[in-house]
């Protein structure tokens, strides 16, 4: 029997292990990202058993980075970026500079000096775009004002890293690390020319995307949409995301992530942006998982035993130093405290650019191989801890709000334990306050229903709290949240979220808690209708059926008028 190709083995093994360990992590109420990273450790060369291809995995992971940043760009317009430029440009530059100085000092303690120490410091100053964007998306924070600041900060960090990657080789050569030039005799003219060419390339790419791309990309997708072929439209979205990212890297020296972000941003003002985001979502999630697997594959667990103190120093800088510097820098340039706190929590990890810088530094001879292991250990451990750090703002902010406004209407946070049940009785519980949920909520409020909204998306939750309803912030599939909603005394449950699997869990728990409650849910497909009915829903409304019914009613009315 022929052996599977390395590509197939890497995809099947990586995704399979990620699924198994991610499911276990989820059952233990840990972020699935932890399971994905551990899957990489299991599939890596430092542990026995299956070993994935160490060359192919990072390349597949890059596709995940491209699609992820393309999706982020779809929800981030140029207007949003310009609105926060006074915060993110000077703030990110200050944070990266200060973090680099701390990392350089740590390198000196470890016995490294010169450009190697600076390269090590820079590698510890930038966060993983993939990790942070996944955290924002899981909490539905990308489209909030706080999320815009975080995304803008990442964009500036990426631009800074592009410049560093271009400048490091001539600096290393000028310092005599690469041979051919006398040590210490820096050619400032060559250095300035390299920097100028890099900035000119980046500027040219940005100008082309904002002037040409903003017209050409939407026109292309609109043309494909009019063909009526969903398959061609999905292929067009992937071609734009991958093609622009690849072109940006090959011709302009811009990172894949930054190129894909600008491709998405040029499409964000088009009415097709939401459709494009939905079409790229399945591919984005699958390949993003491979990114975390590829990171885990690089980790040698024996490093934890061989270098505990240096690893502790790296973690102290990444988990404490960088977040504090980001918090101070963001506040210094005008960010609100909640936005600065979210940014600080998100930057408490390092990732893909750190690996790239480490590889480049080792290749140029300015960094020892030991630096790669320290950076990898710091990345793996910081990414493992980051979900806990990211939960800190959700724990702190509600307490600060209550302290500042003790007479305000109570808002229940999912991070608080135990949750205080609502005092509403004979009320309606609305799950989800998106486009459908808002319409339902407004109608119920106008008819005088006592209403409780449960919503886990930050931006939608803020809209719910602004409306004259009581709101609980959290995932309704969590039994603690449902208990706080006082299901036993509720008259009706309306599940307005589009996720049928999550809705099924909610319906099943609600029916068990209150057999008499009226449950109405929504669905997109016939199979989802059956799924929700089997779990206990009384009525399931499918959008396509309601549209068809309205059309038939209109046709019947026309027929009656004609007769």
Buried (B, 14 or more C-beta within 10 A) or exposed (E): EEEEEBEEBBBEBBBEBBBBBBEBBEEEEBBBBBBBBBBBBBBBEBBEEBBBBBEBBBEBBBBBBBBBBBBBBBBBBBEBBEBBEEBBBBBBBBBBBBBBBBBBEBBBEBEBEBBBBBBBBBBBBBBBBBBBBBBBBBBBBBBBBBBBBBBBBBBBBBBBBBBBBBBBBBBBBBBBBBEEBEEEEBBEEEBEEBBEEBBEBBEEBBEBBBEEBBEBBBEBBEEBBEEEEEEBBBEBBBEBBBBBBBBBBEEBBBBBBBBBBBBBBBBBEBEBBEBBBEBBEEBBBBBBBBBBBBBBBBBBEEBEEEBEEBBEBBBEBBBEBBBBBBBBBBBBBBBBBBBBBBBBBBBBBBBBBBBBBBBBBBEBBBBBEBBBBBBBBBBBBBBBBBBEBBBBBBEBBBEEBBEEEEEEEEBBBBBBEEBEBBEBEEBBBBBBBBEBBBEBBBEBBEEEBBBBBBBBBBBBBBBBBEBEBBBBBBBBBBEBBBBBBBBEBBBBBBBBBBBBEBBBBBBBBBBEBBEEBBBBBBBEEEEBBEBBBEBBBBEBBBEEEEEEEEEEEEEEEEEEEEE
